[in-house]
Amino acid sequence: MAHVAEWKKDEVKEIKELIESYDVIGVVDLLNIPARQLQEMRKSLCGNALIRLSKINLINLALEDCNKNKENIINLSEHLSGQPALIFTDMNPFRLYKILEDSKTNAPAKAGSVAKDDIVVPKGDTGFQPGPFLGELQQIGANAKIDQGKIVVDKDAVVVEAGEVVSQQVASVLTRLDIKPMEVGIDLHAVFEEGAVYTSDVLAIDEEETIANVQDAFTKAFNLSVFANIPTKDTIATIIQTAQRKATNVAVEAGIVNSGTTDILFALANAKMLAIAGKLSADALDSELSDKLSNVASSAPVAAADDVKEEEVEEEVEEEDSEEEAAAGLGALFG
């Protein structure tokens, strides 16, 4: 190894020490990132992550030497491309990915760069007076015309499709229109943590969708726990309330008098009495009962006792249906 430059040995040694010192090691691409913006990104990550730029062969040597202590970290070598660098941190890989994505900013298109998404010249007034710029817009594919003394684009025009190279002509027109279609920032290609390597497609999660999925899973688990009578700190109150309601219904149907059924039983008896009284002639009623019938007739229709009972039966049927659905759900869950 006498022919190897001393600075290269020191570089590999320092990278190895950093790898051993951090739990999470990522591979990033710093290609086409302006030095000023890179410095700002370094400052924003200060205290949370450290970026180390080096040559690919030196990074590979360091990863290979550290593979014994950190198994599978050598797999990061597959993701070294562009102008690679290693990022060292102890934060969660998903949080690291989000921080780097959020730090990206819009930038003008440069000739020779590749469009990640379709580049569009939007419909509307360009703000330019009639002149040569009209022809330049038309040459790159924008349907431009003169309207009320201004150059106007009739409709949204895709001037560069995703994956295509931006030409000098297109880049010039987009710059004059102050359209910044490119995104500049640190691309996190892969992250190593505890023997596993996570690629960017795994790290790129939709937060809103994930939260919605977690909430949906909680609701289903909650319902399953309630219908299966599995008490937990979250479901015990609902299970007790459900049991109390069912017990009250049974007691009412059986005519059992207690503190929870007295009012209900009196109300049912009163309703039945009024229903029977309503079918009798006026001569068969005393003044008190006649007054009650009059008051009920003037305020609201009297519900017949049979109707009251029918409503209770319907409620009971609905509860039974819910229990049958829950049972069906359990069957589907456990096969």
PEFENRA-V58327 format. One record per residue. N is the residue number from 1. RES is the residue in one small letter. PSI is psi as a letter, one per 40 degrees, with the letter a starting at -180 (999 if undefined). D_CENTER is the distance of its C-alpha to the mean C-alpha in Angstrom with 2 decimals. Layout:
# PEFENRA-V58327
n:N res:RES psi:PSI d_center:D_CENTER
n:N res:RES psi:PSI d_center:D_CENTER
This chain:
# PEFENRA-V58327
n:1 res:m psi:e d_center:52.45
n:2 res:a psi:d d_center:55.09
n:3 res:h psi:e d_center:54.12
n:4 res:v psi:h d_center:50.50
n:5 res:a psi:i d_center:50.04
n:6 res:e psi:d d_center:49.69
n:7 res:w psi:d d_center:46.70
n:8 res:k psi:d d_center:44.77
n:9 res:k psi:d d_center:45.56
n:10 res:d psi:d d_center:44.44
n:11 res:e psi:d d_center:41.19
n:12 res:v psi:d d_center:40.35
n:13 res:k psi:d d_center:41.36
n:14 res:e psi:d d_center:39.12
n:15 res:i psi:d d_center:36.06
n:16 res:k psi:d d_center:36.86
n:17 res:e psi:d d_center:37.14
n:18 res:l psi:d d_center:33.73
n:19 res:i psi:d d_center:32.20
n:20 res:e psi:d d_center:33.92
n:21 res:s psi:e d_center:32.87
n:22 res:y psi:i d_center:29.06
n:23 res:d psi:d d_center:26.66
n:24 res:v psi:h d_center:24.15
n:25 res:i psi:h d_center:25.60
n:26 res:g psi:i d_center:23.86
n:27 res:v psi:h d_center:25.34
n:28 res:v psi:i d_center:24.78
n:29 res:d psi:h d_center:26.54
n:30 res:l psi:e d_center:28.33
n:31 res:l psi:h d_center:30.04
n:32 res:n psi:e d_center:30.62
n:33 res:i psi:h d_center:29.19
n:34 res:p psi:i d_center:31.79
n:35 res:a psi:d d_center:33.45
n:36 res:r psi:d d_center:32.80
n:37 res:q psi:d d_center:29.03
n:38 res:l psi:d d_center:29.09
n:39 res:q psi:d d_center:31.03
n:40 res:e psi:d d_center:28.54
n:41 res:m psi:d d_center:25.70
n:42 res:r psi:d d_center:27.99
n:43 res:k psi:d d_center:28.58
n:44 res:s psi:d d_center:24.92
n:45 res:l psi:e d_center:24.50
n:46 res:c psi:h d_center:27.80
n:47 res:g psi:e d_center:27.75
n:48 res:n psi:d d_center:24.46
n:49 res:a psi:i d_center:25.29
n:50 res:l psi:h d_center:28.40
n:51 res:i psi:h d_center:28.81
n:52 res:r psi:h d_center:31.96
n:53 res:l psi:h d_center:33.20
n:54 res:s psi:i d_center:35.85
n:55 res:k psi:i d_center:37.45
n:56 res:i psi:d d_center:35.88
n:57 res:n psi:d d_center:38.94
n:58 res:l psi:d d_center:38.99
n:59 res:i psi:d d_center:35.33
n:60 res:n psi:d d_center:36.05
n:61 res:l psi:d d_center:39.09
n:62 res:a psi:d d_center:37.21
n:63 res:l psi:d d_center:34.46
n:64 res:e psi:d d_center:37.22
n:65 res:d psi:d d_center:39.15
n:66 res:c psi:e d_center:36.16
n:67 res:n psi:d d_center:35.18
n:68 res:k psi:d d_center:37.53
n:69 res:n psi:d d_center:35.90
n:70 res:k psi:g d_center:32.32
n:71 res:e psi:h d_center:32.31
n:72 res:n psi:e d_center:30.41
n:73 res:i psi:d d_center:29.85
n:74 res:i psi:d d_center:32.22
n:75 res:n psi:e d_center:29.48
n:76 res:l psi:d d_center:28.03
n:77 res:s psi:d d_center:31.13
n:78 res:e psi:e d_center:29.71
n:79 res:h psi:e d_center:27.11
n:80 res:l psi:h d_center:29.67
n:81 res:s psi:i d_center:30.13
n:82 res:g psi:b d_center:30.98
n:83 res:q psi:g d_center:31.85
n:84 res:p psi:i d_center:30.28
n:85 res:a psi:i d_center:29.81
n:86 res:l psi:i d_center:28.58
n:87 res:i psi:h d_center:26.19
n:88 res:f psi:h d_center:26.85
n:89 res:t psi:i d_center:24.74
n:90 res:d psi:e d_center:24.11
n:91 res:m psi:i d_center:20.50
n:92 res:n psi:h d_center:17.57
n:93 res:p psi:d d_center:17.13
n:94 res:f psi:d d_center:13.36
n:95 res:r psi:d d_center:14.16
n:96 res:l psi:d d_center:17.07
n:97 res:y psi:d d_center:15.22
n:98 res:k psi:d d_center:12.92
n:99 res:i psi:d d_center:16.18
n:100 res:l psi:d d_center:18.02
n:101 res:e psi:d d_center:15.63
n:102 res:d psi:d d_center:15.57
n:103 res:s psi:e d_center:19.34
n:104 res:k psi:i d_center:19.97
n:105 res:t psi:i d_center:22.07
n:106 res:n psi:i d_center:23.51
n:107 res:a psi:i d_center:27.02
n:108 res:p psi:i d_center:29.86
n:109 res:a psi:h d_center:30.40
n:110 res:k psi:i d_center:33.19
n:111 res:a psi:h d_center:35.68
n:112 res:g psi:e d_center:35.05
n:113 res:s psi:i d_center:31.32
n:114 res:v psi:h d_center:29.03
n:115 res:a psi:h d_center:26.44
n:116 res:k psi:d d_center:22.94
n:117 res:d psi:i d_center:22.15
n:118 res:d psi:h d_center:24.61
n:119 res:i psi:h d_center:26.51
n:120 res:v psi:h d_center:27.35
n:121 res:v psi:h d_center:30.15
n:122 res:p psi:i d_center:29.05
n:123 res:k psi:i d_center:31.38
n:124 res:g psi:a d_center:33.52
n:125 res:d psi:h d_center:36.25
n:126 res:t psi:e d_center:36.47
n:127 res:g psi:e d_center:38.76
n:128 res:f psi:i d_center:41.46
n:129 res:q psi:i d_center:45.04
n:130 res:p psi:h d_center:46.66
n:131 res:g psi:a d_center:47.69
n:132 res:p psi:d d_center:47.07
n:133 res:f psi:d d_center:43.33
n:134 res:l psi:d d_center:43.27
n:135 res:g psi:d d_center:44.55
n:136 res:e psi:d d_center:42.09
n:137 res:l psi:d d_center:39.16
n:138 res:q psi:d d_center:40.77
n:139 res:q psi:d d_center:41.44
n:140 res:i psi:e d_center:37.80
n:141 res:g psi:e d_center:36.90
n:142 res:a psi:h d_center:36.05
n:143 res:n psi:g d_center:37.94
n:144 res:a psi:i d_center:39.52
n:145 res:k psi:i d_center:42.49
n:146 res:i psi:h d_center:44.43
n:147 res:d psi:h d_center:43.77
n:148 res:q psi:f d_center:45.57
n:149 res:g psi:e d_center:46.54
n:150 res:k psi:i d_center:43.10
n:151 res:i psi:h d_center:41.39
n:152 res:v psi:h d_center:38.59
n:153 res:v psi:h d_center:36.09
n:154 res:d psi:d d_center:36.13
n:155 res:k psi:i d_center:32.66
n:156 res:d psi:h d_center:29.71
n:157 res:a psi:h d_center:31.11
n:158 res:v psi:h d_center:29.47
n:159 res:v psi:d d_center:31.90
n:160 res:v psi:h d_center:30.27
n:161 res:e psi:i d_center:28.13
n:162 res:a psi:h d_center:25.45
n:163 res:g psi:e d_center:27.40
n:164 res:e psi:i d_center:30.59
n:165 res:v psi:h d_center:32.60
n:166 res:v psi:h d_center:33.03
n:167 res:s psi:i d_center:36.73
n:168 res:q psi:d d_center:38.75
n:169 res:q psi:d d_center:39.44
n:170 res:v psi:d d_center:35.82
n:171 res:a psi:d d_center:34.86
n:172 res:s psi:d d_center:37.76
n:173 res:v psi:d d_center:36.87
n:174 res:l psi:d d_center:33.19
n:175 res:t psi:d d_center:34.39
n:176 res:r psi:d d_center:36.85
n:177 res:l psi:e d_center:34.19
n:178 res:d psi:f d_center:32.02
n:179 res:i psi:h d_center:29.18
n:180 res:k psi:g d_center:27.13
n:181 res:p psi:e d_center:25.14
n:182 res:m psi:i d_center:24.85
n:183 res:e psi:h d_center:22.30
n:184 res:v psi:h d_center:24.08
n:185 res:g psi:a d_center:22.71
n:186 res:i psi:h d_center:22.68
n:187 res:d psi:h d_center:21.24
n:188 res:l psi:h d_center:20.31
n:189 res:h psi:d d_center:21.62
n:190 res:a psi:i d_center:21.54
n:191 res:v psi:h d_center:21.55
n:192 res:f psi:h d_center:23.92
n:193 res:e psi:h d_center:23.39
n:194 res:e psi:f d_center:25.68
n:195 res:g psi:e d_center:27.07
n:196 res:a psi:i d_center:23.91
n:197 res:v psi:h d_center:22.94
n:198 res:y psi:h d_center:19.32
n:199 res:t psi:i d_center:19.14
n:200 res:s psi:d d_center:16.86
n:201 res:d psi:d d_center:15.18
n:202 res:v psi:d d_center:14.19
n:203 res:l psi:d d_center:13.09
n:204 res:a psi:g d_center:10.92
n:205 res:i psi:i d_center:7.48
n:206 res:d psi:h d_center:4.39
n:207 res:e psi:d d_center:3.06
n:208 res:e psi:d d_center:1.85
n:209 res:e psi:d d_center:2.67
n:210 res:t psi:d d_center:3.89
n:211 res:i psi:d d_center:4.84
n:212 res:a psi:d d_center:6.01
n:213 res:n psi:d d_center:7.67
n:214 res:v psi:d d_center:9.18
n:215 res:q psi:d d_center:10.44
n:216 res:d psi:d d_center:11.84
n:217 res:a psi:d d_center:13.44
n:218 res:f psi:d d_center:14.93
n:219 res:t psi:d d_center:16.39
n:220 res:k psi:d d_center:17.94
n:221 res:a psi:d d_center:19.29
n:222 res:f psi:d d_center:20.68
n:223 res:n psi:d d_center:22.44
n:224 res:l psi:d d_center:23.77
n:225 res:s psi:d d_center:25.14
n:226 res:v psi:d d_center:26.80
n:227 res:f psi:d d_center:28.41
n:228 res:a psi:e d_center:29.53
n:229 res:n psi:f d_center:30.92
n:230 res:i psi:h d_center:29.22
n:231 res:p psi:h d_center:29.41
n:232 res:t psi:i d_center:26.84
n:233 res:k psi:d d_center:26.42
n:234 res:d psi:d d_center:23.64
n:235 res:t psi:e d_center:25.54
n:236 res:i psi:d d_center:29.17
n:237 res:a psi:d d_center:29.57
n:238 res:t psi:d d_center:28.32
n:239 res:i psi:d d_center:30.53
n:240 res:i psi:d d_center:33.52
n:241 res:q psi:d d_center:33.06
n:242 res:t psi:d d_center:32.86
n:243 res:a psi:d d_center:35.93
n:244 res:q psi:d d_center:37.78
n:245 res:r psi:d d_center:37.20
n:246 res:k psi:d d_center:38.46
n:247 res:a psi:d d_center:41.41
n:248 res:t psi:d d_center:42.32
n:249 res:n psi:d d_center:42.36
n:250 res:v psi:d d_center:44.57
n:251 res:a psi:d d_center:46.89
n:252 res:v psi:d d_center:47.25
n:253 res:e psi:d d_center:48.07
n:254 res:a psi:e d_center:50.59
n:255 res:g psi:f d_center:52.09
n:256 res:i psi:h d_center:51.51
n:257 res:v psi:h d_center:52.07
n:258 res:n psi:a d_center:50.07
n:259 res:s psi:d d_center:48.36
n:260 res:g psi:e d_center:45.24
n:261 res:t psi:e d_center:47.12
n:262 res:t psi:d d_center:50.17
n:263 res:d psi:d d_center:48.78
n:264 res:i psi:d d_center:47.22
n:265 res:l psi:d d_center:50.48
n:266 res:f psi:d d_center:52.58
n:267 res:a psi:d d_center:50.41
n:268 res:l psi:d d_center:50.74
n:269 res:a psi:d d_center:54.49
n:270 res:n psi:d d_center:54.93
n:271 res:a psi:d d_center:53.11
n:272 res:k psi:d d_center:55.30
n:273 res:m psi:d d_center:58.39
n:274 res:l psi:d d_center:57.64
n:275 res:a psi:d d_center:56.87
n:276 res:i psi:d d_center:60.28
n:277 res:a psi:d d_center:62.05
n:278 res:g psi:e d_center:60.73
n:279 res:k psi:e d_center:62.59
n:280 res:l psi:i d_center:65.93
n:281 res:s psi:i d_center:68.55
n:282 res:a psi:d d_center:68.93
n:283 res:d psi:d d_center:72.25
n:284 res:a psi:e d_center:70.62
n:285 res:l psi:i d_center:68.31
n:286 res:d psi:i d_center:69.25
n:287 res:s psi:d d_center:68.40
n:288 res:e psi:d d_center:65.46
n:289 res:l psi:d d_center:63.73
n:290 res:s psi:d d_center:64.54
n:291 res:d psi:d d_center:62.92
n:292 res:k psi:d d_center:59.73
n:293 res:l psi:d d_center:59.59
n:294 res:s psi:d d_center:60.23
n:295 res:n psi:d d_center:57.50
n:296 res:v psi:d d_center:54.94
n:297 res:a psi:d d_center:56.06
n:298 res:s psi:d d_center:55.81
n:299 res:s psi:d d_center:52.35
n:300 res:a psi:i d_center:50.41
n:301 res:p psi:i d_center:51.18
n:302 res:v psi:h d_center:52.06
n:303 res:a psi:h d_center:49.81
n:304 res:a psi:i d_center:52.04
n:305 res:a psi:d d_center:51.77
n:306 res:d psi:d d_center:51.00
n:307 res:d psi:d d_center:48.10
n:308 res:v psi:d d_center:46.71
n:309 res:k psi:d d_center:47.06
n:310 res:e psi:d d_center:45.45
n:311 res:e psi:d d_center:42.33
n:312 res:e psi:d d_center:42.14
n:313 res:v psi:d d_center:42.55
n:314 res:e psi:d d_center:39.75
n:315 res:e psi:d d_center:37.42
n:316 res:e psi:d d_center:38.54
n:317 res:v psi:d d_center:37.93
n:318 res:e psi:d d_center:34.36
n:319 res:e psi:d d_center:33.77
n:320 res:e psi:d d_center:35.38
n:321 res:d psi:d d_center:33.20
n:322 res:s psi:d d_center:30.07
n:323 res:e psi:d d_center:31.56
n:324 res:e psi:d d_center:32.42
n:325 res:e psi:d d_center:28.88
n:326 res:a psi:d d_center:27.65
n:327 res:a psi:d d_center:30.39
n:328 res:a psi:d d_center:29.40
n:329 res:g psi:d d_center:25.82
n:330 res:l psi:d d_center:27.34
n:331 res:g psi:d d_center:29.57
n:332 res:a psi:d d_center:26.79
n:333 res:l psi:d d_center:24.89
n:334 res:f psi:e d_center:28.02
n:335 res:g psi:999 d_center:29.60
